[in-house]
Amino acid sequence: MFYTMEVLAVDSRVVYEGFHGEEPDFEDGIIGTCVDLNKMDFLVTRDAKAFKRIKTRTVSPTELLDLAT
């Protein structure tokens, strides 16, 4: 299985929704909003607790490597 990584744009909609979302941390809100709006398959993070409210699946770097094999 082959996965690609994308760098996503942060525009005014992402900032607005991230700021007004339910995430307690502004930066995490922006990341979660950006990932959800772009309908990503998953978000790779070492802090899955910070993204409990997003719709997108979170995986750790180790889990990503396991998925790739």
PALORO-311479 format. One line per 3 residues: their letters; for each residue x negated, y, z of N, C-alpha, C, O. Coordinates in nm, 3 decimals. Example, Ala and Ser with C-alpha at 12.3 -4.5 7.8 and 13.67 -1.06 7.14 Angstrom:
as	-1.319/-0.569/0.780/-1.230/-0.450/0.780/-1.320/-0.330/0.780/-1.424/-0.332/0.846 | -1.285/-0.225/0.708/-1.367/-0.106/0.714/-1.290/0.003/0.787/-1.341/0.114/0.804
This chain:
mfy	-0.085/-0.117/0.000/0.000/0.000/0.000/-0.089/0.124/0.000/-0.193/0.127/0.066 | -0.049/0.223/-0.073/-0.128/0.345/-0.087/-0.048/0.464/-0.038/0.067/0.483/-0.078 | -0.109/0.544/0.047/-0.044/0.665/0.098/-0.125/0.786/0.056/-0.247/0.780/0.042
tme	-0.056/0.895/0.037/-0.125/1.021/0.008/-0.101/1.117/0.123/-0.007/1.102/0.201 | -0.186/1.214/0.131/-0.172/1.318/0.232/-0.143/1.449/0.159/-0.199/1.474/0.053 | -0.057/1.529/0.216/-0.024/1.657/0.155/-0.046/1.771/0.253/-0.023/1.757/0.374
vla	-0.091/1.882/0.201/-0.098/2.005/0.279/0.028/2.083/0.243/0.052/2.115/0.126 | 0.108/2.113/0.344/0.237/2.177/0.321/0.230/2.328/0.343/0.157/2.376/0.429 | 0.308/2.400/0.264/0.314/2.545/0.277/0.400/2.585/0.396/0.502/2.522/0.425
vds	0.359/2.688/0.463/0.437/2.745/0.572/0.488/2.880/0.524/0.412/2.975/0.510 | 0.618/2.885/0.499/0.678/3.009/0.451/0.769/3.069/0.558/0.774/3.018/0.670 | 0.839/3.174/0.524/0.922/3.243/0.623/1.034/3.154/0.677/1.071/3.166/0.794
rvv	1.089/3.067/0.594/1.194/2.975/0.641/1.139/2.881/0.748/1.203/2.859/0.851 | 1.021/2.824/0.723/0.959/2.732/0.819/0.934/2.804/0.951/0.963/2.751/1.058 | 0.879/2.925/0.944/0.849/3.001/1.066/0.979/3.034/1.140/0.986/3.018/1.262
yeg	1.080/3.079/1.068/1.208/3.115/1.133/1.270/2.993/1.201/1.307/3.000/1.319 | 1.281/2.882/1.128/1.343/2.764/1.186/1.257/2.703/1.297/1.309/2.651/1.396 | 1.126/2.711/1.282/1.037/2.662/1.387/1.047/2.745/1.514/1.042/2.691/1.624
fhg	1.062/2.873/1.498/1.074/2.963/1.612/1.208/2.946/1.683/1.215/2.952/1.806 | 1.313/2.925/1.606/1.448/2.914/1.663/1.489/2.769/1.691/1.603/2.744/1.730 | 1.399/2.676/1.672/1.430/2.536/1.697/1.426/2.502/1.845/1.413/2.590/1.930
eep	1.435/2.374/1.873/1.440/2.326/2.011/1.304/2.291/2.068/1.293/2.256/2.186 | 1.199/2.299/1.988/1.066/2.266/2.038/1.019/2.372/2.136/1.031/2.492/2.107 | 0.965/2.332/2.251/0.918/2.431/2.348/0.789/2.501/2.304/0.758/2.611/2.351
dfe	0.715/2.437/2.214/0.588/2.494/2.168/0.606/2.546/2.025/0.645/2.470/1.937 | 0.576/2.673/2.003/0.598/2.736/1.873/0.523/2.665/1.760/0.580/2.640/1.654 | 0.396/2.632/1.782/0.317/2.567/1.677/0.373/2.429/1.643/0.381/2.392/1.526
dgi	0.413/2.353/1.745/0.473/2.222/1.719/0.605/2.237/1.646/0.640/2.154/1.562 | 0.679/2.342/1.678/0.804/2.368/1.609/0.783/2.394/1.461/0.860/2.347/1.377 | 0.678/2.468/1.429/0.647/2.495/1.289/0.606/2.367/1.217/0.651/2.341/1.105
igt	0.522/2.288/1.280/0.478/2.163/1.218/0.597/2.070/1.196/0.614/2.016/1.087 | 0.678/2.051/1.299/0.794/1.963/1.287/0.892/2.009/1.182/0.943/1.929/1.103 | 0.919/2.138/1.179/1.010/2.195/1.080/0.955/2.175/0.939/1.028/2.136/0.848
cvd	0.828/2.202/0.922/0.764/2.189/0.791/0.772/2.044/0.741/0.802/2.020/0.624 | 0.746/1.951/0.828/0.750/1.809/0.792/0.893/1.767/0.757/0.915/1.700/0.656 | 0.989/1.807/0.838/1.129/1.770/0.812/1.182/1.834/0.683/1.247/1.766/0.603
lnk	1.156/1.962/0.663/1.207/2.030/0.544/1.149/1.972/0.415/1.214/1.973/0.310 | 1.027/1.921/0.423/0.963/1.863/0.305/0.987/1.713/0.291/0.933/1.649/0.202 | 1.070/1.658/0.382/1.110/1.518/0.376/0.990/1.423/0.364/0.985/1.336/0.277
mdf	0.895/1.443/0.452/0.777/1.357/0.454/0.813/1.219/0.509/0.911/1.205/0.584 | 0.736/1.119/0.473/0.761/0.983/0.522/0.729/0.973/0.671/0.801/0.908/0.746 | 0.619/1.036/0.712/0.583/1.039/0.854/0.483/1.149/0.881/0.423/1.206/0.790
lvt	0.466/1.178/1.010/0.371/1.279/1.058/0.265/1.205/1.139/0.298/1.130/1.231 | 0.140/1.225/1.105/0.030/1.164/1.179/-0.011/1.259/1.290/-0.048/1.373/1.265 | -0.004/1.210/1.415/-0.035/1.294/1.530/-0.081/1.208/1.647/-0.045/1.091/1.658
rda	-0.162/1.267/1.733/-0.200/1.199/1.857/-0.106/1.238/1.971/-0.120/1.189/2.083 | -0.011/1.325/1.942/0.080/1.375/2.045/0.225/1.355/2.001/0.297/1.452/1.976 | 0.268/1.230/1.993/0.404/1.199/1.946/0.510/1.260/2.037/0.620/1.291/1.990
kaf	0.480/1.277/2.166/0.577/1.336/2.259/0.616/1.477/2.217/0.729/1.521/2.240 | 0.524/1.549/2.155/0.551/1.687/2.113/0.650/1.694/1.998/0.705/1.800/1.969 | 0.674/1.580/1.932/0.760/1.580/1.813/0.878/1.484/1.828/0.924/1.427/1.729
kri	0.926/1.467/1.951/1.039/1.377/1.975/1.166/1.423/1.905/1.251/1.340/1.872 | 1.180/1.551/1.882/1.305/1.604/1.828/1.312/1.606/1.676/1.418/1.632/1.620 | 1.202/1.579/1.608/1.206/1.584/1.462/1.266/1.456/1.405/1.267/1.352/1.471
ktr	1.315/1.465/1.284/1.377/1.351/1.216/1.273/1.257/1.158/1.297/1.137/1.144 | 1.158/1.310/1.124/1.053/1.234/1.059/0.982/1.142/1.158/0.960/1.178/1.274 | 0.949/1.025/1.113/0.876/0.928/1.196/0.736/0.980/1.226/0.669/1.035/1.139
tvs	0.693/0.963/1.350/0.555/1.000/1.387/0.473/0.872/1.404/0.523/0.772/1.454 | 0.348/0.878/1.361/0.256/0.767/1.378/0.122/0.821/1.427/0.085/0.934/1.397 | 0.052/0.739/1.502/-0.082/0.777/1.547/-0.181/0.750/1.433/-0.147/0.678/1.339
pte	-0.302/0.805/1.440/-0.402/0.774/1.337/-0.428/0.623/1.326/-0.446/0.571/1.216 | -0.429/0.554/1.439/-0.450/0.409/1.437/-0.333/0.339/1.366/-0.355/0.247/1.286 | -0.211/0.382/1.395/-0.095/0.323/1.327/-0.099/0.348/1.178/-0.059/0.263/1.099
lld	-0.148/0.465/1.138/-0.162/0.495/0.995/-0.257/0.396/0.930/-0.229/0.344/0.822 | -0.369/0.369/0.995/-0.464/0.272/0.939/-0.401/0.133/0.930/-0.425/0.060/0.834 | -0.322/0.097/1.030/-0.253/-0.033/1.026/-0.152/-0.038/0.911/-0.136/-0.142/0.847
lat	-0.085/0.072/0.885/0.011/0.078/0.775/-0.057/0.064/0.640/0.000/0.011/0.545 | -0.179/0.112/0.631/-0.252/0.113/0.505/-0.309/-0.024/0.469/-0.354/-0.045/0.357 | -0.307/-0.117/0.564/-0.364/-0.249/0.535/-0.258/-0.352/0.507/-0.290/-0.467/0.481
